[in-house]
């Protein structure tokens, strides 16, 4: 979280390449650098950003933890105290264009990100072409979901899978429902869905078993490995603009 590097500024990303007519907004996980303002979404082609700068946060409290290290400080407690002081007394990594978001405290991040996407679609899509980068932190650790949804999945797993595996499934289901909400918002704006290209992808292979609750079966390997299970991920492109002959390929 304190890394003094990021995606090189010389590497322009998609919103910096799109025509000026586009309204480009980023939502969710950034994790591409934030040690100076030049690296954050607002200065890399996006008109707004709601989400977290670092690799992961708690789904409800939005706190970040255990990646927080202070070079040269041996005492972890002293390190965390210093970081907290520098962060104005909080270790929350959740912001709207760099400003704190106290109104979102306690709200499940997947729902917060989906609502932001829906609001932007309703506001921007009737008037402008839009590029939305919606990076849900689901299904990243630390896994957390509604207890009732986790319980429903736990009943479907063998005893050894009723902890991380069931929670991972619940987190993924809630993310899937959030994606549905975003697509429904596109359908609600005349012509928006019909002219959209929707790209969905995971960022890396899962950590399986009780470590991360995921599964890469039947592929070998996992996150942090170069085997297929680490680098081949669920992904698809969906669009009404695709010719029927190109669909399902």
C-alpha positions as CSV (number, residue, x, y, z in Angstrom):
1,X,0.0,0.0,0.0
2,X,3.0,2.3,0.5
3,X,4.8,1.4,-2.8
4,X,6.5,4.5,-4.3
5,X,5.8,3.2,-7.9
6,X,2.9,2.5,-10.2
7,X,1.9,1.9,-13.8
8,X,4.5,4.1,-15.7
9,X,3.1,7.5,-16.7
10,X,4.4,6.9,-20.2
11,X,2.0,4.0,-20.6
12,X,-1.3,5.7,-21.7
13,X,-4.4,3.7,-20.9
14,X,-7.7,3.4,-22.7
15,X,-9.5,6.5,-21.4
16,X,-6.5,8.6,-22.4
17,X,-6.9,7.3,-26.0
18,X,-10.7,7.7,-26.4
19,X,-12.2,10.7,-28.2
20,X,-12.9,13.7,-26.0
21,X,-16.6,13.1,-26.4
22,X,-16.4,10.1,-24.1
23,X,-17.3,10.3,-20.4
24,X,-14.8,8.0,-18.7
25,X,-15.2,6.9,-15.1
26,X,-13.4,4.4,-12.9
27,X,-15.1,2.5,-10.0
28,X,-13.7,0.0,-7.5
29,X,-10.1,-1.3,-7.2
30,X,-7.3,0.7,-8.7
31,X,-4.0,-0.8,-7.5
32,X,-2.0,0.9,-10.2
33,X,-0.2,3.4,-8.1
34,X,-1.2,6.3,-5.9
35,X,2.0,7.7,-4.3
36,X,1.6,10.9,-6.2
37,X,-1.5,12.4,-7.7
38,X,-0.2,11.8,-11.2
39,X,-0.8,8.1,-10.8
40,X,-4.4,8.2,-9.6
41,X,-7.4,7.7,-12.0
42,X,-8.4,11.3,-12.1
43,X,-5.1,12.2,-13.8
44,X,-5.1,9.2,-16.1
45,X,-8.0,9.9,-18.3
46,X,-11.0,9.4,-15.9
47,X,-13.4,12.1,-15.0
48,X,-14.1,10.5,-11.6
49,X,-13.1,7.7,-9.3
50,X,-15.0,6.0,-6.5
51,X,-13.2,3.1,-4.8
52,X,-9.9,2.1,-3.2
53,X,-6.4,2.9,-4.4
54,X,-4.6,-0.2,-2.9
55,X,-4.9,-4.0,-3.6
56,X,-7.8,-4.9,-1.3
57,X,-10.1,-3.6,1.5
58,X,-12.6,-5.1,3.9
59,X,-16.0,-5.3,2.2
60,X,-17.8,-3.5,4.9
61,X,-15.4,-1.3,6.9
62,X,-13.2,-0.5,3.8
63,X,-10.1,-0.8,6.0
64,X,-6.9,-1.9,4.5
65,X,-4.4,-3.9,6.6
66,X,-1.4,-6.2,6.7
67,X,0.1,-4.8,3.6
68,X,0.9,-1.8,5.7
69,X,4.6,-1.8,6.3
70,X,7.0,0.9,7.4
71,X,10.6,0.6,6.1
72,X,13.1,0.7,8.9
73,X,10.4,0.4,11.7
74,X,10.8,-2.9,13.5
75,X,7.7,-2.6,15.7
76,X,4.5,-3.4,13.7
77,X,2.3,-1.7,16.3
78,X,4.4,1.5,16.0
79,X,4.3,1.2,12.2
80,X,0.5,1.0,12.2
81,X,0.2,3.9,14.6
82,X,2.4,6.0,12.4
83,X,0.5,5.1,9.2
84,X,-2.8,5.7,11.0
85,X,-1.6,9.1,12.1
86,X,-0.5,10.0,8.5
87,X,-3.9,8.8,7.3
88,X,-5.7,11.2,9.6
89,X,-6.5,8.6,12.2
90,X,-8.0,6.0,9.8
91,X,-6.7,3.1,7.8
92,X,-9.7,3.1,5.4
93,X,-8.8,3.0,1.8
94,X,-12.0,4.3,0.2
95,X,-12.4,7.6,-1.6
96,X,-14.3,9.7,-4.1
97,X,-11.8,11.6,-6.2
98,X,-9.3,11.6,-3.3
99,X,-11.8,12.7,-0.6
100,X,-13.0,10.5,2.2
101,X,-16.4,8.8,1.9
102,X,-17.9,8.6,5.4
103,X,-21.4,8.1,4.0
104,X,-20.3,4.7,2.6
105,X,-18.8,3.4,5.9
106,X,-20.4,0.1,6.7
107,X,-21.9,-0.4,3.2
108,X,-20.9,-3.5,1.3
109,X,-18.4,-2.5,-1.3
110,X,-19.9,-4.6,-4.1
111,X,-23.2,-2.7,-3.7
112,X,-21.5,0.7,-3.5
113,X,-19.7,0.1,-6.7
114,X,-22.8,-1.2,-8.5
115,X,-24.8,1.8,-7.4
116,X,-22.2,4.2,-8.6
117,X,-22.2,2.5,-12.0
118,X,-26.0,2.7,-12.2
119,X,-26.0,6.4,-11.3
120,X,-23.4,7.2,-13.9
121,X,-25.2,5.3,-16.6
122,X,-28.4,7.1,-15.9
123,X,-26.6,10.5,-15.9
124,X,-24.2,10.1,-18.7
125,X,-25.5,7.5,-21.2
126,X,-28.5,9.5,-22.5
127,X,-26.2,12.3,-23.7
128,X,-22.7,10.9,-24.2
129,X,-20.7,7.9,-25.2
130,X,-19.4,6.3,-22.0
131,X,-16.5,4.2,-20.9
132,X,-16.9,2.6,-17.5
133,X,-14.1,0.7,-15.7
134,X,-15.9,-1.2,-13.0
135,X,-13.4,-3.2,-10.9
136,X,-15.3,-5.0,-8.2
137,X,-13.0,-6.1,-5.3
138,X,-15.1,-9.3,-5.3
139,X,-14.0,-12.0,-5.2
140,X,-10.8,-10.9,-3.5
141,X,-9.8,-11.6,0.1
142,X,-10.7,-10.9,2.8
143,X,-13.8,-12.7,1.8
144,X,-17.1,-11.5,3.4
145,X,-20.7,-11.8,2.4
146,X,-24.2,-11.8,3.9
147,X,-24.5,-14.6,6.5
148,X,-27.7,-16.0,4.9
149,X,-26.1,-16.3,1.5
150,X,-23.0,-17.9,2.9
151,X,-25.2,-20.4,4.9
152,X,-27.1,-21.3,1.7
153,X,-23.9,-22.2,0.0
154,X,-22.4,-24.0,3.1
155,X,-25.3,-26.5,2.9
156,X,-24.2,-27.4,-0.6
157,X,-20.6,-28.1,0.3
158,X,-18.9,-31.0,2.1
159,X,-17.8,-30.1,5.6
160,X,-14.2,-29.2,4.5
161,X,-15.6,-26.6,2.1
162,X,-18.1,-24.8,4.3
163,X,-15.7,-22.0,5.3
164,X,-13.7,-20.2,2.7
165,X,-15.3,-22.1,-0.2
166,X,-18.8,-21.2,0.7
167,X,-17.9,-17.6,1.4
168,X,-16.1,-17.3,-1.9
169,X,-19.2,-18.6,-3.7
170,X,-21.4,-16.1,-1.8
171,X,-19.1,-13.2,-2.6
172,X,-19.1,-14.2,-6.3
173,X,-22.9,-14.5,-6.4
174,X,-23.3,-11.0,-5.0
175,X,-20.9,-9.7,-7.6
176,X,-22.8,-11.5,-10.3
177,X,-26.0,-9.9,-9.1
178,X,-24.3,-6.5,-9.1
179,X,-23.2,-7.0,-12.8
180,X,-26.8,-7.8,-13.6
181,X,-27.9,-4.5,-12.0
182,X,-25.4,-2.6,-14.1
183,X,-26.6,-4.3,-17.3
184,X,-30.2,-3.6,-16.4
185,X,-29.2,0.1,-16.0
186,X,-27.9,0.0,-19.6
187,X,-31.1,-1.5,-20.8
188,X,-33.1,1.3,-19.1
189,X,-31.5,4.0,-21.2
190,X,-32.8,4.1,-24.8
191,X,-30.1,2.7,-27.1
192,X,-27.4,2.3,-24.5
193,X,-27.4,-1.5,-24.2
194,X,-27.8,-1.9,-27.9
195,X,-24.7,0.1,-28.5
196,X,-22.6,-1.3,-25.7
197,X,-19.6,-3.7,-25.6
198,X,-19.3,-5.4,-22.2
199,X,-16.0,-7.0,-21.3
200,X,-15.8,-9.2,-18.2
201,X,-12.6,-10.7,-16.8
202,X,-10.9,-11.8,-13.7
203,X,-7.5,-10.4,-13.0
204,X,-5.7,-13.7,-12.1
205,X,-6.3,-17.3,-11.2
206,X,-7.8,-18.2,-7.9
207,X,-6.2,-19.2,-4.6
208,X,-7.9,-22.6,-4.1
209,X,-9.1,-24.5,-1.0
210,X,-9.2,-22.9,2.4
211,X,-6.5,-20.4,1.5
212,X,-8.7,-18.4,-0.8
213,X,-11.8,-20.4,-1.4
214,X,-11.4,-20.4,-5.2
215,X,-11.0,-23.1,-7.8
216,X,-9.1,-23.3,-11.1
217,X,-10.2,-26.8,-12.0
218,X,-9.3,-28.4,-14.4
219,X,-6.3,-26.2,-14.8
220,X,-3.1,-26.7,-12.9
221,X,-1.7,-23.9,-10.7
222,X,-3.1,-20.9,-8.9
223,X,-2.5,-17.2,-8.4
224,X,1.2,-16.2,-8.3
225,X,2.1,-19.2,-10.6
226,X,2.7,-19.2,-14.3
227,X,0.7,-22.4,-14.8
228,X,-2.6,-22.1,-16.7
229,X,-4.5,-22.0,-13.4
230,X,-2.7,-18.8,-12.5
231,X,-3.0,-16.9,-15.8
232,X,-6.1,-18.2,-17.6
233,X,-9.2,-16.8,-16.1
234,X,-13.0,-16.6,-16.7
235,X,-13.6,-13.8,-19.3
236,X,-16.0,-13.0,-22.1
237,X,-17.0,-10.2,-24.4
238,X,-20.8,-9.5,-24.9
239,X,-22.4,-7.1,-27.2
240,X,-25.6,-6.8,-29.3
241,X,-23.2,-5.4,-31.9
242,X,-21.5,-8.7,-32.4
243,X,-22.6,-10.6,-35.5
244,X,-24.4,-13.9,-34.7
245,X,-21.6,-15.8,-36.4
246,X,-19.1,-14.4,-33.8
247,X,-21.1,-15.2,-30.7
248,X,-20.2,-18.2,-28.5
249,X,-16.7,-18.4,-29.9
